Amino acid sequence: MAIVEPIAGTGGARRFRVSSPVTKETIGDVAAASAAALGYDGKWVLHPGQIAAANEIYAPSQQDYDHAALILDAYDYFTSEAGGAKGAAMLGDEMIDEASRKMALVIAGKGRAAGLTRTSAFEPG
């Protein structure tokens, strides 16, 4: 819904300002979601009211955050002496290695910055 309001001090001219409430849609929800899917980290916003919407779009989901944390824990375990000092290992049906660890570090960092906390824990076995 747009808000239309007269602009004061326009010398008698009938001029109006049109503004929209700040929502995910007004910062380009589809464009931002597409950019996030392509790996972009965020979006410049023009109004403080857009911050929460941008953070919601670019923050990882709880599921993605938990999975990244599991990858980090599993990789730490499997590359340790106790875990067999392997360079790669299986986490369920997924192979994890140094590249997996680096991607998981980014997702976990974004999740912590967004205030997410873990809902699962890695258990070797």
Contacts in CASP RR format, 6 or more apart in sequence:
PFRMAT RR
TARGET T0000
AUTHOR 0000-0000-0000
METHOD contacts of the structure
MODEL  1
MAIVEPIAGTGGARRFRVSSPVTKETIGDVAAASAAALGYDGKWVLHPGQ
IAAANEIYAPSQQDYDHAALILDAYDYFTSEAGGAKGAAMLGDEMIDEAS
RKMALVIAGKGRAAGLTRTSAFEPG
1 20 0 8 1.000
1 21 0 8 1.000
2 18 0 8 1.000
2 19 0 8 1.000
2 20 0 8 1.000
3 18 0 8 1.000
3 19 0 8 1.000
3 20 0 8 1.000
3 21 0 8 1.000
4 16 0 8 1.000
4 17 0 8 1.000
4 18 0 8 1.000
5 16 0 8 1.000
5 17 0 8 1.000
5 19 0 8 1.000
6 14 0 8 1.000
6 15 0 8 1.000
6 16 0 8 1.000
6 17 0 8 1.000
7 15 0 8 1.000
7 16 0 8 1.000
7 17 0 8 1.000
20 26 0 8 1.000
22 47 0 8 1.000
22 49 0 8 1.000
22 50 0 8 1.000
22 53 0 8 1.000
23 53 0 8 1.000
24 32 0 8 1.000
24 53 0 8 1.000
24 56 0 8 1.000
24 57 0 8 1.000
26 50 0 8 1.000
26 53 0 8 1.000
27 43 0 8 1.000
27 45 0 8 1.000
27 50 0 8 1.000
27 53 0 8 1.000
27 54 0 8 1.000
27 57 0 8 1.000
29 53 0 8 1.000
29 57 0 8 1.000
32 42 0 8 1.000
32 43 0 8 1.000
32 54 0 8 1.000
32 57 0 8 1.000
32 58 0 8 1.000
33 57 0 8 1.000
35 42 0 8 1.000
35 43 0 8 1.000
36 42 0 8 1.000
36 57 0 8 1.000
36 58 0 8 1.000
40 58 0 8 1.000
41 58 0 8 1.000
41 110 0 8 1.000
42 54 0 8 1.000
42 57 0 8 1.000
42 58 0 8 1.000
43 54 0 8 1.000
43 57 0 8 1.000
43 58 0 8 1.000
45 51 0 8 1.000
45 54 0 8 1.000
55 114 0 8 1.000
58 110 0 8 1.000
59 110 0 8 1.000
59 111 0 8 1.000
59 113 0 8 1.000
59 114 0 8 1.000
59 116 0 8 1.000
60 68 0 8 1.000
60 107 0 8 1.000
60 110 0 8 1.000
60 111 0 8 1.000
60 114 0 8 1.000
60 116 0 8 1.000
62 116 0 8 1.000
62 119 0 8 1.000
64 107 0 8 1.000
65 107 0 8 1.000
65 108 0 8 1.000
65 110 0 8 1.000
65 111 0 8 1.000
65 116 0 8 1.000
65 118 0 8 1.000
66 118 0 8 1.000
66 119 0 8 1.000
66 120 0 8 1.000
67 104 0 8 1.000
67 107 0 8 1.000
68 103 0 8 1.000
68 104 0 8 1.000
68 105 0 8 1.000
68 107 0 8 1.000
68 108 0 8 1.000
69 104 0 8 1.000
69 108 0 8 1.000
69 118 0 8 1.000
69 120 0 8 1.000
69 122 0 8 1.000
70 91 0 8 1.000
70 120 0 8 1.000
70 122 0 8 1.000
71 91 0 8 1.000
71 96 0 8 1.000
71 100 0 8 1.000
71 101 0 8 1.000
71 104 0 8 1.000
72 101 0 8 1.000
72 104 0 8 1.000
72 105 0 8 1.000
72 108 0 8 1.000
73 121 0 8 1.000
73 122 0 8 1.000
74 89 0 8 1.000
74 91 0 8 1.000
74 96 0 8 1.000
74 122 0 8 1.000
74 124 0 8 1.000
75 89 0 8 1.000
75 96 0 8 1.000
75 97 0 8 1.000
75 98 0 8 1.000
75 100 0 8 1.000
75 101 0 8 1.000
75 104 0 8 1.000
77 83 0 8 1.000
77 122 0 8 1.000
77 124 0 8 1.000
78 84 0 8 1.000
78 86 0 8 1.000
78 87 0 8 1.000
78 88 0 8 1.000
78 89 0 8 1.000
78 96 0 8 1.000
79 85 0 8 1.000
79 86 0 8 1.000
79 87 0 8 1.000
79 89 0 8 1.000
82 124 0 8 1.000
83 124 0 8 1.000
87 97 0 8 1.000
87 98 0 8 1.000
88 95 0 8 1.000
88 96 0 8 1.000
88 97 0 8 1.000
89 95 0 8 1.000
89 96 0 8 1.000
89 97 0 8 1.000
90 96 0 8 1.000
94 100 0 8 1.000
END
